[in-house]
């Protein structure tokens, strides 16, 4: 039985700004376009600030792909 630890990493290849949404999509095996779309809808619904802060925090905490 193999035990693999999967971590969240920012995508190097599937990125628009910092690769946060691409990294989340890669980790969860989701479509990156859908993750970005959800991010935009949440940002517009919450007047941008809370979602933008979460994105910036994830940008700082998530390591580059290849971790």
Phi and psi restraints in degrees (range 20) as a CNS / XPLOR table:
assign (resid 1 and name C) (resid 2 and name N)
       (resid 2 and name CA) (resid 2 and name C) 1.0 -97.4 20.0 2
assign (resid 2 and name N) (resid 2 and name CA)
       (resid 2 and name C) (resid 3 and name N) 1.0 139.7 20.0 2
assign (resid 2 and name C) (resid 3 and name N)
       (resid 3 and name CA) (resid 3 and name C) 1.0 -113.9 20.0 2
assign (resid 3 and name N) (resid 3 and name CA)
       (resid 3 and name C) (resid 4 and name N) 1.0 112.0 20.0 2
assign (resid 3 and name C) (resid 4 and name N)
       (resid 4 and name CA) (resid 4 and name C) 1.0 -113.5 20.0 2
assign (resid 4 and name N) (resid 4 and name CA)
       (resid 4 and name C) (resid 5 and name N) 1.0 135.2 20.0 2
assign (resid 4 and name C) (resid 5 and name N)
       (resid 5 and name CA) (resid 5 and name C) 1.0 -99.1 20.0 2
assign (resid 5 and name N) (resid 5 and name CA)
       (resid 5 and name C) (resid 6 and name N) 1.0 117.4 20.0 2
assign (resid 5 and name C) (resid 6 and name N)
       (resid 6 and name CA) (resid 6 and name C) 1.0 -101.3 20.0 2
assign (resid 6 and name N) (resid 6 and name CA)
       (resid 6 and name C) (resid 7 and name N) 1.0 131.0 20.0 2
assign (resid 6 and name C) (resid 7 and name N)
       (resid 7 and name CA) (resid 7 and name C) 1.0 -117.1 20.0 2
assign (resid 7 and name N) (resid 7 and name CA)
       (resid 7 and name C) (resid 8 and name N) 1.0 162.0 20.0 2
assign (resid 7 and name C) (resid 8 and name N)
       (resid 8 and name CA) (resid 8 and name C) 1.0 -80.4 20.0 2
assign (resid 8 and name N) (resid 8 and name CA)
       (resid 8 and name C) (resid 9 and name N) 1.0 126.9 20.0 2
assign (resid 8 and name C) (resid 9 and name N)
       (resid 9 and name CA) (resid 9 and name C) 1.0 -133.4 20.0 2
assign (resid 9 and name N) (resid 9 and name CA)
       (resid 9 and name C) (resid 10 and name N) 1.0 145.9 20.0 2
assign (resid 9 and name C) (resid 10 and name N)
       (resid 10 and name CA) (resid 10 and name C) 1.0 -71.4 20.0 2
assign (resid 10 and name N) (resid 10 and name CA)
       (resid 10 and name C) (resid 11 and name N) 1.0 139.4 20.0 2
assign (resid 10 and name C) (resid 11 and name N)
       (resid 11 and name CA) (resid 11 and name C) 1.0 -76.5 20.0 2
assign (resid 11 and name N) (resid 11 and name CA)
       (resid 11 and name C) (resid 12 and name N) 1.0 137.9 20.0 2
assign (resid 11 and name C) (resid 12 and name N)
       (resid 12 and name CA) (resid 12 and name C) 1.0 -86.9 20.0 2
assign (resid 12 and name N) (resid 12 and name CA)
       (resid 12 and name C) (resid 13 and name N) 1.0 -28.3 20.0 2
assign (resid 12 and name C) (resid 13 and name N)
       (resid 13 and name CA) (resid 13 and name C) 1.0 -103.5 20.0 2
assign (resid 13 and name N) (resid 13 and name CA)
       (resid 13 and name C) (resid 14 and name N) 1.0 -29.5 20.0 2
assign (resid 13 and name C) (resid 14 and name N)
       (resid 14 and name CA) (resid 14 and name C) 1.0 -111.9 20.0 2
assign (resid 14 and name N) (resid 14 and name CA)
       (resid 14 and name C) (resid 15 and name N) 1.0 77.0 20.0 2
assign (resid 14 and name C) (resid 15 and name N)
       (resid 15 and name CA) (resid 15 and name C) 1.0 -136.8 20.0 2
assign (resid 15 and name N) (resid 15 and name CA)
       (resid 15 and name C) (resid 16 and name N) 1.0 148.6 20.0 2
assign (resid 15 and name C) (resid 16 and name N)
       (resid 16 and name CA) (resid 16 and name C) 1.0 -111.0 20.0 2
assign (resid 16 and name N) (resid 16 and name CA)
       (resid 16 and name C) (resid 17 and name N) 1.0 -45.4 20.0 2
assign (resid 16 and name C) (resid 17 and name N)
       (resid 17 and name CA) (resid 17 and name C) 1.0 -116.3 20.0 2
assign (resid 17 and name N) (resid 17 and name CA)
       (resid 17 and name C) (resid 18 and name N) 1.0 -71.8 20.0 2
assign (resid 17 and name C) (resid 18 and name N)
       (resid 18 and name CA) (resid 18 and name C) 1.0 -121.2 20.0 2
assign (resid 18 and name N) (resid 18 and name CA)
       (resid 18 and name C) (resid 19 and name N) 1.0 -5.4 20.0 2
assign (resid 18 and name C) (resid 19 and name N)
       (resid 19 and name CA) (resid 19 and name C) 1.0 88.7 20.0 2
assign (resid 19 and name N) (resid 19 and name CA)
       (resid 19 and name C) (resid 20 and name N) 1.0 9.2 20.0 2
assign (resid 19 and name C) (resid 20 and name N)
       (resid 20 and name CA) (resid 20 and name C) 1.0 -66.1 20.0 2
assign (resid 20 and name N) (resid 20 and name CA)
       (resid 20 and name C) (resid 21 and name N) 1.0 -51.3 20.0 2
assign (resid 20 and name C) (resid 21 and name N)
       (resid 21 and name CA) (resid 21 and name C) 1.0 -64.9 20.0 2
assign (resid 21 and name N) (resid 21 and name CA)
       (resid 21 and name C) (resid 22 and name N) 1.0 -38.7 20.0 2
assign (resid 21 and name C) (resid 22 and name N)
       (resid 22 and name CA) (resid 22 and name C) 1.0 -63.8 20.0 2
assign (resid 22 and name N) (resid 22 and name CA)
       (resid 22 and name C) (resid 23 and name N) 1.0 -37.8 20.0 2
assign (resid 22 and name C) (resid 23 and name N)
       (resid 23 and name CA) (resid 23 and name C) 1.0 -68.5 20.0 2
assign (resid 23 and name N) (resid 23 and name CA)
       (resid 23 and name C) (resid 24 and name N) 1.0 -40.3 20.0 2
assign (resid 23 and name C) (resid 24 and name N)
       (resid 24 and name CA) (resid 24 and name C) 1.0 -64.3 20.0 2
assign (resid 24 and name N) (resid 24 and name CA)
       (resid 24 and name C) (resid 25 and name N) 1.0 -44.2 20.0 2
assign (resid 24 and name C) (resid 25 and name N)
       (resid 25 and name CA) (resid 25 and name C) 1.0 -63.4 20.0 2
assign (resid 25 and name N) (resid 25 and name CA)
       (resid 25 and name C) (resid 26 and name N) 1.0 -40.2 20.0 2
assign (resid 25 and name C) (resid 26 and name N)
       (resid 26 and name CA) (resid 26 and name C) 1.0 -63.6 20.0 2
assign (resid 26 and name N) (resid 26 and name CA)
       (resid 26 and name C) (resid 27 and name N) 1.0 -44.0 20.0 2
assign (resid 26 and name C) (resid 27 and name N)
       (resid 27 and name CA) (resid 27 and name C) 1.0 -66.4 20.0 2
assign (resid 27 and name N) (resid 27 and name CA)
       (resid 27 and name C) (resid 28 and name N) 1.0 -39.3 20.0 2
assign (resid 27 and name C) (resid 28 and name N)
       (resid 28 and name CA) (resid 28 and name C) 1.0 -92.5 20.0 2
assign (resid 28 and name N) (resid 28 and name CA)
       (resid 28 and name C) (resid 29 and name N) 1.0 -2.8 20.0 2
assign (resid 28 and name C) (resid 29 and name N)
       (resid 29 and name CA) (resid 29 and name C) 1.0 60.7 20.0 2
assign (resid 29 and name N) (resid 29 and name CA)
       (resid 29 and name C) (resid 30 and name N) 1.0 44.1 20.0 2
assign (resid 29 and name C) (resid 30 and name N)
       (resid 30 and name CA) (resid 30 and name C) 1.0 -110.2 20.0 2
assign (resid 30 and name N) (resid 30 and name CA)
       (resid 30 and name C) (resid 31 and name N) 1.0 168.5 20.0 2
assign (resid 30 and name C) (resid 31 and name N)
       (resid 31 and name CA) (resid 31 and name C) 1.0 -77.0 20.0 2
assign (resid 31 and name N) (resid 31 and name CA)
       (resid 31 and name C) (resid 32 and name N) 1.0 125.4 20.0 2
assign (resid 31 and name C) (resid 32 and name N)
       (resid 32 and name CA) (resid 32 and name C) 1.0 -60.8 20.0 2
assign (resid 32 and name N) (resid 32 and name CA)
       (resid 32 and name C) (resid 33 and name N) 1.0 -31.1 20.0 2
assign (resid 32 and name C) (resid 33 and name N)
       (resid 33 and name CA) (resid 33 and name C) 1.0 -65.3 20.0 2
assign (resid 33 and name N) (resid 33 and name CA)
       (resid 33 and name C) (resid 34 and name N) 1.0 -39.0 20.0 2
assign (resid 33 and name C) (resid 34 and name N)
       (resid 34 and name CA) (resid 34 and name C) 1.0 -67.0 20.0 2
assign (resid 34 and name N) (resid 34 and name CA)
       (resid 34 and name C) (resid 35 and name N) 1.0 -40.5 20.0 2
assign (resid 34 and name C) (resid 35 and name N)
       (resid 35 and name CA) (resid 35 and name C) 1.0 -62.9 20.0 2
assign (resid 35 and name N) (resid 35 and name CA)
       (resid 35 and name C) (resid 36 and name N) 1.0 -44.1 20.0 2
assign (resid 35 and name C) (resid 36 and name N)
       (resid 36 and name CA) (resid 36 and name C) 1.0 -63.8 20.0 2
assign (resid 36 and name N) (resid 36 and name CA)
       (resid 36 and name C) (resid 37 and name N) 1.0 -39.5 20.0 2
assign (resid 36 and name C) (resid 37 and name N)
       (resid 37 and name CA) (resid 37 and name C) 1.0 -63.2 20.0 2
assign (resid 37 and name N) (resid 37 and name CA)
       (resid 37 and name C) (resid 38 and name N) 1.0 -43.2 20.0 2
assign (resid 37 and name C) (resid 38 and name N)
       (resid 38 and name CA) (resid 38 and name C) 1.0 -62.9 20.0 2
assign (resid 38 and name N) (resid 38 and name CA)
       (resid 38 and name C) (resid 39 and name N) 1.0 -41.1 20.0 2
assign (resid 38 and name C) (resid 39 and name N)
       (resid 39 and name CA) (resid 39 and name C) 1.0 -59.4 20.0 2
assign (resid 39 and name N) (resid 39 and name CA)
       (resid 39 and name C) (resid 40 and name N) 1.0 -45.6 20.0 2
assign (resid 39 and name C) (resid 40 and name N)
       (resid 40 and name CA) (resid 40 and name C) 1.0 -65.6 20.0 2
assign (resid 40 and name N) (resid 40 and name CA)
       (resid 40 and name C) (resid 41 and name N) 1.0 -43.3 20.0 2
assign (resid 40 and name C) (resid 41 and name N)
       (resid 41 and name CA) (resid 41 and name C) 1.0 -62.6 20.0 2
assign (resid 41 and name N) (resid 41 and name CA)
       (resid 41 and name C) (resid 42 and name N) 1.0 -44.8 20.0 2
assign (resid 41 and name C) (resid 42 and name N)
       (resid 42 and name CA) (resid 42 and name C) 1.0 -63.3 20.0 2
assign (resid 42 and name N) (resid 42 and name CA)
       (resid 42 and name C) (resid 43 and name N) 1.0 -40.1 20.0 2
assign (resid 42 and name C) (resid 43 and name N)
       (resid 43 and name CA) (resid 43 and name C) 1.0 -62.9 20.0 2
assign (resid 43 and name N) (resid 43 and name CA)
       (resid 43 and name C) (resid 44 and name N) 1.0 -43.7 20.0 2
assign (resid 43 and name C) (resid 44 and name N)
       (resid 44 and name CA) (resid 44 and name C) 1.0 -69.4 20.0 2
assign (resid 44 and name N) (resid 44 and name CA)
       (resid 44 and name C) (resid 45 and name N) 1.0 -35.4 20.0 2
assign (resid 44 and name C) (resid 45 and name N)
       (resid 45 and name CA) (resid 45 and name C) 1.0 -71.8 20.0 2
assign (resid 45 and name N) (resid 45 and name CA)
       (resid 45 and name C) (resid 46 and name N) 1.0 -27.3 20.0 2
assign (resid 45 and name C) (resid 46 and name N)
       (resid 46 and name CA) (resid 46 and name C) 1.0 -108.5 20.0 2
assign (resid 46 and name N) (resid 46 and name CA)
       (resid 46 and name C) (resid 47 and name N) 1.0 19.8 20.0 2
assign (resid 46 and name C) (resid 47 and name N)
       (resid 47 and name CA) (resid 47 and name C) 1.0 60.9 20.0 2
assign (resid 47 and name N) (resid 47 and name CA)
       (resid 47 and name C) (resid 48 and name N) 1.0 33.0 20.0 2
assign (resid 47 and name C) (resid 48 and name N)
       (resid 48 and name CA) (resid 48 and name C) 1.0 73.6 20.0 2
assign (resid 48 and name N) (resid 48 and name CA)
       (resid 48 and name C) (resid 49 and name N) 1.0 -42.3 20.0 2
assign (resid 48 and name C) (resid 49 and name N)
       (resid 49 and name CA) (resid 49 and name C) 1.0 -59.8 20.0 2
assign (resid 49 and name N) (resid 49 and name CA)
       (resid 49 and name C) (resid 50 and name N) 1.0 -52.4 20.0 2
assign (resid 49 and name C) (resid 50 and name N)
       (resid 50 and name CA) (resid 50 and name C) 1.0 -62.0 20.0 2
assign (resid 50 and name N) (resid 50 and name CA)
       (resid 50 and name C) (resid 51 and name N) 1.0 -41.6 20.0 2
assign (resid 50 and name C) (resid 51 and name N)
       (resid 51 and name CA) (resid 51 and name C) 1.0 -70.3 20.0 2
assign (resid 51 and name N) (resid 51 and name CA)
       (resid 51 and name C) (resid 52 and name N) 1.0 -37.7 20.0 2
assign (resid 51 and name C) (resid 52 and name N)
       (resid 52 and name CA) (resid 52 and name C) 1.0 -64.4 20.0 2
assign (resid 52 and name N) (resid 52 and name CA)
       (resid 52 and name C) (resid 53 and name N) 1.0 -38.3 20.0 2
assign (resid 52 and name C) (resid 53 and name N)
       (resid 53 and name CA) (resid 53 and name C) 1.0 -65.5 20.0 2
assign (resid 53 and name N) (resid 53 and name CA)
       (resid 53 and name C) (resid 54 and name N) 1.0 -42.1 20.0 2
assign (resid 53 and name C) (resid 54 and name N)
       (resid 54 and name CA) (resid 54 and name C) 1.0 -62.2 20.0 2
assign (resid 54 and name N) (resid 54 and name CA)
       (resid 54 and name C) (resid 55 and name N) 1.0 -42.1 20.0 2
assign (resid 54 and name C) (resid 55 and name N)
       (resid 55 and name CA) (resid 55 and name C) 1.0 -62.2 20.0 2
assign (resid 55 and name N) (resid 55 and name CA)
       (resid 55 and name C) (resid 56 and name N) 1.0 -45.1 20.0 2
assign (resid 55 and name C) (resid 56 and name N)
       (resid 56 and name CA) (resid 56 and name C) 1.0 -63.6 20.0 2
assign (resid 56 and name N) (resid 56 and name CA)
       (resid 56 and name C) (resid 57 and name N) 1.0 -40.3 20.0 2
assign (resid 56 and name C) (resid 57 and name N)
       (resid 57 and name CA) (resid 57 and name C) 1.0 -64.9 20.0 2
assign (resid 57 and name N) (resid 57 and name CA)
       (resid 57 and name C) (resid 58 and name N) 1.0 -43.5 20.0 2
assign (resid 57 and name C) (resid 58 and name N)
       (resid 58 and name CA) (resid 58 and name C) 1.0 -63.7 20.0 2
assign (resid 58 and name N) (resid 58 and name CA)
       (resid 58 and name C) (resid 59 and name N) 1.0 -37.4 20.0 2
assign (resid 58 and name C) (resid 59 and name N)
       (resid 59 and name CA) (resid 59 and name C) 1.0 -59.7 20.0 2
assign (resid 59 and name N) (resid 59 and name CA)
       (resid 59 and name C) (resid 60 and name N) 1.0 -39.6 20.0 2
assign (resid 59 and name C) (resid 60 and name N)
       (resid 60 and name CA) (resid 60 and name C) 1.0 -76.5 20.0 2
assign (resid 60 and name N) (resid 60 and name CA)
       (resid 60 and name C) (resid 61 and name N) 1.0 -35.4 20.0 2
assign (resid 60 and name C) (resid 61 and name N)
       (resid 61 and name CA) (resid 61 and name C) 1.0 -87.0 20.0 2
assign (resid 61 and name N) (resid 61 and name CA)
       (resid 61 and name C) (resid 62 and name N) 1.0 -31.3 20.0 2
assign (resid 61 and name C) (resid 62 and name N)
       (resid 62 and name CA) (resid 62 and name C) 1.0 -79.5 20.0 2
assign (resid 62 and name N) (resid 62 and name CA)
       (resid 62 and name C) (resid 63 and name N) 1.0 132.4 20.0 2
assign (resid 62 and name C) (resid 63 and name N)
       (resid 63 and name CA) (resid 63 and name C) 1.0 -81.6 20.0 2
assign (resid 63 and name N) (resid 63 and name CA)
       (resid 63 and name C) (resid 64 and name N) 1.0 165.2 20.0 2
assign (resid 63 and name C) (resid 64 and name N)
       (resid 64 and name CA) (resid 64 and name C) 1.0 -67.6 20.0 2
assign (resid 64 and name N) (resid 64 and name CA)
       (resid 64 and name C) (resid 65 and name N) 1.0 152.4 20.0 2
assign (resid 64 and name C) (resid 65 and name N)
       (resid 65 and name CA) (resid 65 and name C) 1.0 -55.8 20.0 2
assign (resid 65 and name N) (resid 65 and name CA)
       (resid 65 and name C) (resid 66 and name N) 1.0 142.1 20.0 2
assign (resid 65 and name C) (resid 66 and name N)
       (resid 66 and name CA) (resid 66 and name C) 1.0 110.4 20.0 2
assign (resid 66 and name N) (resid 66 and name CA)
       (resid 66 and name C) (resid 67 and name N) 1.0 10.4 20.0 2
